Amino acid sequence: MDLFKTLPIGRKRVKLSKQAWWAPVVRFGVHVVVGSMIFVLISLPAFGLGLLVQYLASQGTAPYVVQVLTLLEYAIVTIDAVAFLAYLAITGVNAVKGMTE
């Protein structure tokens, strides 16, 4: 029965995959949804920090403190966004590899 599990291509025999073609697409979709939720959870502290910065600025807090907190807010959002995009790219590449197997 080994004949039906492999496909001859040139001099090599390639194993046939038992998973459906749409399985990597579904897996990618689930990863996008879960990754988006994690992105939002990580971004929430940055949102809260933005509200805190606005409140502190309206109360006359030292400009240096407001600038440092604003920089921290931007850093959290930027790092989170870059990590999310990298995660989507890696997951997309894995989905394409899974579909071509």
C-alpha positions, 0 to 999 in steps of 0.5 A: 500500500506504500504506492498510494501514500507517495507520488513519484516526481522525477527520481524522488518519491514525495509523500502525499498529505492526508490533510485537506487543502483548506485546513491551512486556510482555516488554521490561518484564520484562527491564528488571525483571530487569536492574534488580533485578540492578543494585539488588542489586549497588549494595546489596552495598556497603551490606550490607558496610558494615553488617557493618563497622559491627557489627564496629567497634561490637563492637571499641569504635570511637568512636560518632561513627565508627559513626554516620557509617558507619551514616548512609552505609549508610542513604544508599546503600540509600535512594538505590538504592531510590528510583532503582530505583523511579523506573526501574521507574515510567519503564519501566512507563509506557513499556511502557503507551505501547508497548502502546497504540501 
